[in-house]
Amino acid sequence: MSRFLAGSFSLLFSLPALASPSDAFTQRDVMQCGGVEVVLVSSCRSVTVDGAGTHVIPVCSDQTINIGSKVFRRDISKVSQLTSDGAKTKMLSNVVVAMDCVEGTQGSLVSIGGYGGCGSCPEWHGYYSTTGRLEQYSFDNNQRSFGSKGSREELIKAYGVTKRQLMSESPAVKRIVYGQP
């Protein structure tokens, strides 16, 4: 806050309607993986996507994944959605719904999974090293893989994890429940 001048600081707070919707909140979800703290920081609203079908999809405009001291923003597009309060809003096309730690014999992987509510938005799943490097990710469970390791087989070899670990959640999976704190 010190970078703002006193005049602009008061201006920011005198116009709250321009800054964000009144139901906006920031949520932090925390877990440990391989001795490293992993924090998902989400900027969301207390409404959901209207008529989303089988999933209740939160309306989030931004998410970062903090692994150790590094902050990562996934390159996720935004879509315009009708919300449960009847308004149209821009939101992430894919929102994180679960975090997990996959422990292998040669290291641990942070597992992040999410889905979208735009009707044609794909399910996303990514694996990060505990140093924060995106190792592998895929869309729609088609295993179209992009990342430095490129495939499940390469993750298995590099981290000493099993195919079963990569395909199923552990009992310790952290489900992300969105709501105003």
C-alpha positions as CSV (number, residue, x, y, z in Angstrom):
1,M,0.0,0.0,0.0
2,S,2.9,2.4,0.5
3,R,3.3,2.8,-3.3
4,F,-0.1,4.7,-3.4
5,L,-0.2,8.4,-2.6
6,A,-2.5,9.4,0.2
7,G,-4.9,11.1,-2.2
8,S,-5.3,8.0,-4.5
9,F,-5.6,5.8,-1.4
10,S,-8.7,7.7,-0.3
11,L,-10.1,7.7,-3.8
12,L,-9.8,3.9,-4.0
13,F,-11.9,3.5,-0.9
14,S,-14.4,6.2,-1.8
15,L,-15.5,4.2,-4.9
16,P,-16.0,0.6,-3.7
17,A,-18.6,-0.2,-6.4
18,L,-16.0,0.3,-9.1
19,A,-13.4,-1.9,-7.3
20,S,-15.4,-5.1,-7.1
21,P,-18.9,-6.5,-6.6
22,S,-20.2,-6.3,-3.0
23,D,-20.3,-10.1,-2.8
24,A,-16.6,-10.5,-3.8
25,F,-14.2,-12.3,-1.5
26,T,-10.7,-13.8,-1.5
27,Q,-10.2,-17.3,-0.2
28,R,-7.0,-19.1,0.7
29,D,-6.9,-22.9,0.7
30,V,-3.7,-24.5,2.2
31,M,-2.1,-27.9,2.2
32,Q,1.4,-29.4,2.7
33,C,3.2,-31.4,0.1
34,G,6.8,-32.8,0.3
35,G,7.5,-30.4,3.2
36,V,6.3,-27.3,1.2
37,E,3.3,-25.2,1.8
38,V,0.9,-25.0,-1.2
39,V,-1.7,-22.2,-1.1
40,L,-4.5,-21.7,-3.6
41,V,-5.7,-18.0,-3.6
42,S,-9.0,-17.5,-5.3
43,S,-10.8,-14.2,-6.0
44,C,-14.5,-15.1,-6.3
45,R,-18.1,-14.1,-5.8
46,S,-20.7,-15.7,-3.5
47,V,-22.9,-16.5,-6.6
48,T,-22.6,-19.6,-8.8
49,V,-23.0,-20.2,-12.5
50,D,-26.7,-20.4,-13.3
51,G,-28.0,-23.8,-14.5
52,A,-24.6,-25.4,-14.4
53,G,-26.0,-28.9,-14.3
54,T,-24.4,-31.5,-12.2
55,H,-21.7,-29.3,-10.8
56,V,-22.1,-26.2,-8.7
57,I,-19.6,-23.9,-10.3
58,P,-18.2,-21.0,-8.4
59,V,-17.7,-17.6,-10.1
60,C,-14.0,-16.8,-9.8
61,S,-12.2,-14.1,-11.6
62,D,-8.6,-15.0,-10.6
63,Q,-6.7,-17.8,-9.0
64,T,-3.0,-18.2,-8.1
65,I,-1.2,-21.3,-6.9
66,N,1.6,-20.5,-4.4
67,I,4.1,-23.2,-4.0
68,G,6.7,-22.4,-1.3
69,S,7.6,-18.8,-2.0
70,K,6.7,-18.8,-5.7
71,V,3.3,-17.5,-7.1
72,F,1.9,-19.1,-10.3
73,R,-1.0,-18.0,-12.4
74,R,-2.5,-20.6,-14.7
75,D,-3.0,-19.3,-18.3
76,I,-6.8,-19.7,-18.2
77,S,-9.2,-17.8,-20.4
78,K,-12.3,-16.0,-19.2
79,V,-15.8,-16.6,-20.4
80,S,-19.0,-14.6,-19.8
81,Q,-21.6,-16.5,-17.8
82,L,-25.1,-16.0,-16.4
83,T,-24.9,-16.2,-12.6
84,S,-27.4,-17.4,-10.0
85,D,-28.3,-13.7,-9.3
86,G,-29.3,-13.2,-12.9
87,A,-26.3,-11.1,-13.9
88,K,-23.7,-11.7,-16.6
89,T,-20.1,-11.7,-15.5
90,K,-16.7,-12.6,-16.8
91,M,-15.1,-15.6,-14.9
92,L,-12.3,-18.1,-15.3
93,S,-13.3,-20.8,-17.8
94,N,-11.8,-23.4,-15.5
95,V,-11.9,-23.2,-11.6
96,V,-9.7,-25.4,-9.3
97,V,-11.9,-27.9,-7.3
98,A,-9.2,-30.1,-5.7
99,M,-5.6,-30.2,-4.6
100,D,-3.6,-33.2,-3.7
101,C,-0.1,-34.4,-2.9
102,V,1.3,-37.4,-4.8
103,E,4.3,-38.8,-3.0
104,G,6.7,-40.9,-4.9
105,T,10.0,-42.6,-4.1
106,Q,12.0,-39.8,-5.8
107,G,9.9,-36.8,-4.9
108,S,6.5,-35.3,-4.5
109,L,4.1,-33.7,-7.0
110,V,1.4,-31.1,-6.3
111,S,-1.8,-32.2,-8.1
112,I,-4.3,-29.5,-9.0
113,G,-7.6,-30.3,-10.7
114,G,-10.5,-28.1,-12.0
115,Y,-13.4,-27.9,-14.3
116,G,-15.3,-25.2,-16.1
117,G,-18.9,-24.2,-16.5
118,C,-19.1,-22.9,-20.0
119,G,-20.6,-26.0,-21.5
120,S,-17.6,-26.7,-23.7
121,C,-14.8,-25.8,-21.2
122,P,-12.5,-28.7,-20.6
123,E,-11.6,-30.4,-17.3
124,W,-8.0,-29.4,-16.4
125,H,-5.5,-31.4,-14.4
126,G,-1.9,-30.4,-13.6
127,Y,1.1,-31.7,-11.7
128,Y,3.7,-29.3,-10.2
129,S,7.0,-30.1,-8.6
130,T,7.5,-28.9,-5.1
131,T,9.8,-26.2,-6.5
132,G,6.9,-24.9,-8.5
133,R,7.6,-26.2,-11.9
134,L,4.6,-27.3,-14.0
135,E,5.6,-30.8,-14.9
136,Q,2.6,-32.0,-16.9
137,Y,-1.0,-31.0,-17.6
138,S,-3.9,-32.3,-19.5
139,F,-7.4,-31.3,-20.6
140,D,-10.6,-33.3,-20.8
141,N,-8.9,-36.5,-19.5
142,N,-7.8,-37.0,-23.1
143,Q,-4.2,-36.8,-21.8
144,R,-3.3,-34.2,-24.3
145,S,-0.2,-33.4,-22.3
146,F,1.9,-30.3,-22.3
147,G,4.7,-29.6,-19.9
148,S,8.3,-30.4,-19.2
149,K,7.8,-34.1,-18.5
150,G,5.1,-34.4,-21.2
151,S,3.4,-37.7,-20.2
152,R,2.3,-39.8,-17.2
153,E,5.0,-42.3,-18.1
154,E,7.7,-39.6,-17.8
155,L,6.3,-38.5,-14.4
156,I,6.3,-42.1,-13.2
157,K,9.9,-42.5,-14.1
158,A,11.1,-39.1,-12.8
159,Y,9.2,-39.1,-9.5
160,G,8.8,-42.7,-8.6
161,V,5.0,-42.5,-8.5
162,T,2.6,-45.1,-9.8
163,K,0.0,-44.9,-12.5
164,R,-2.6,-45.6,-9.9
165,Q,-1.4,-42.6,-7.9
166,L,-1.7,-40.3,-10.9
167,M,-5.2,-41.6,-11.9
168,S,-6.9,-41.6,-8.5
169,E,-7.1,-39.2,-5.6
170,S,-5.5,-40.0,-2.3
171,P,-7.6,-40.1,0.9
172,A,-5.9,-36.8,1.8
173,V,-7.2,-34.8,-1.2
174,K,-8.2,-31.3,-0.4
175,R,-11.6,-30.5,-1.9
176,I,-12.0,-26.7,-2.5
177,V,-15.3,-25.5,-1.1
178,Y,-16.1,-22.0,-2.2
179,G,-18.0,-19.6,0.0
180,Q,-17.5,-16.3,1.7
181,P,-15.3,-16.7,4.7
